[in-house]
Amino acid sequence: MFISAVSVASAGSTCANPVVIGSLPYNVSNETTACMGDDYNGSTLNTCSTVYNSGEDKVYKYVSAGNECISLTINNGSTSLMGFQIYFGCPGSGTCIATDGGYWPLVSDITLPFAGTYYIIIDSWAPPSAVSYDLAIASFGSGAINDLPCNAINLPMGTFVLGDNNCSAGAGEPAAPSCWFDPGTLNTVWYKAVVPSSGLLAIETQVVSMVDNQIEVFTGTCNALTPLLDGCNDNSTVGCGGFNSSAGVQLSGLTPGSTVWIRVDGVGNLTGTFNIMASDSISQSGFNNQDCLGAIPVCGNQLITQTTSFFGCGMISEIPTPGNTSNPDINPAGFNSGCLLAGELNIVWYTIHINTAGLLSWTHTHPAGFYDWIMYDLTGTSCSAILNNTLAPVRCNWNGASSTMVGMQNPIPPGASQFNFMDPLPVVAGQTLVLALSNYSFTTGGYTLDFSSSTAGIGNAPTINWSGATGNAWANSSNWVGCNTPACGVTANIFPAAVQPVISASTTVQSINILGGANLTINPGVTVTVCGDFNNFGTINVSPTSTIIMNNGALAQTFDGALTGTNKLGMSSLQKPASQVQMSIWMWPVIWLHQMQQVYSIQIISI
């Protein structure tokens, strides 16, 4: 039975007493239509044609200054049987502009054609008569600036560019290609890239809020486009377990210096954000926090607060489909269905380094919904063991109840479901574990991850990630996500950030991984000693008078990625004992081979 005590005094009850949206963007959580009354429905004059207008309705008012495209998102709804209507003027005397419903989450782009007052009504297809939800509205002005080919945004080589196809369209553009199996309504945006001297070009996307995308590549001019053979890609499966919902092409035989044109669209009618990059090789993509290699270090027995949720997948599809060694469909340490039965859906990774024995326990608190998770012991192995399907998880949970908490606790927290918790894990000093969280319900609003109840000690991580929280100083620990600063034995991942690192004094580091969209500066006279590898998937600004030394005994060490042109190195010194050395070097100006008694094979490809 549903009882609602209608109150006309409640803000949002009618057009006479609406919730006023003063400006965009507008974000509210835990909204409800309860006690609002059913004031606008199918019998209302000039109502929108929809079934989502028979429950109680909440009214929002927004004044637009002129022609404006907005994106409206309803998330964390109590049911999918809900929707919205937008009117120019109040229902009854106004005009229906747009309506949609029946999806969760519900994301729509709407063009407000005139300056004036608009009323946004959230309603349901009763029953239920009342619904709860989160509401987000953003403005994109007159629409995406790169909506047409001649307004394409340039893609620098090896650098990720954030894209957004909200408020875009397909008018005046080529028709959808046959390789787009579900083109839906075209919401395409355009990019361009100059073909490098190699004639090779790799173009790839990474999903962010748009969970599935598709691309097509053209030659010619922006007004006369010709589709490229093998220049179309659509990976149209949501989720990443065994599939890849981002898109990518690898092209060869192109004319150096020519321009190619790339359009990106969401599968079906999907809109949202994504990353896109053009490079000489698809391998230059690197990884991010949504990959095991880019796992966020847990620094001590701490409470981690993540203000924004993760959506989409990483650059590397590591976790196999259910029913495999690394993703079993039978829980290895519990009683529910299995592990990540939806694969790498809206994934994020954390790494946990144990320095004292005890029980590892944690609680993940999030908006109501399903959060699944899986944990691996990487001691003595690496992330590749997951990718190669040879490493079984030590704990996992495919949620049995929609709630606000999951984790490893015994007893479970008050108000939690026993179906969402596993027992704590006994661990010893020296173990390294990784935890992957999967946001199955697409919940927004972030979460917390609390390790404070662990009796085991969580210590310094062997890998740290750049944040630039307090400046560009390489040696400042507050600029790194992790428990320490770079050193021999501590690898530094340089992620894109508003502030990027500068090495201004000689330093030592295990490995340096400069990821797509990130950059590293090494100042004059600085010596950087690398105990492991140097990988540049982004941009480096290296003084000609600086030195990079690779001198870790007989250990195999690698230079990889873009190391030519503007990414050229200064002085690079390889210091090794008597052993076989083989080098494939793409750098300039000089490689010094020091203290090498025998050099069996040196291959210099280009200098």
Secondary structure, DSSP 8 states (H G I E B T S, - for coil): -------TTSTTSSTTS-EEE-SSSEEEEEEE-TTS---SSTTSTT--S-STTSS--EEEEEEESSSEEEEEEEES-S-SSEEEEEEES-TTTSEEEEEEES-SSEEEEEEE-SSEEEEEEEEE-SSSS--EEEEEEEE-TTS-TTSSGGG-EE--BT--EEEE-TT---TTS----TT-S---S---EEEEEE--TTS-EEEEEEESSS--EEEEEEEEETTEEEEEEEEEEE---SS-SSS--S-EEEE-S--TT-EEEEEEEESTT---EEEEEEES-GGGG---TTSGGG-EE--SS-EEEESS---S--SS--S--TTBTTB-SS-TTSSSS-S-TT-SSSEEEEEEEEEE-EEE-EEEEEEEE-EEEEEEE-TTS-THHHHTT----SEEE--SS-EEEEEE-SS--TT--GGGEE--EEE-TT-EEEEEEEETT---S-EEEE-TT-SSEE---SEEEE--SS-SBTT-GGGEESSS--BTTBEEEE---SS--EE-S-EEES-EEE-TT-EEEE-TT-EEEESS-EEESSEEEE-TT-EEEE--TT----EEE--SGGG--SEEEEE--SS----EEE--SEEEEES-S-----EEEE-
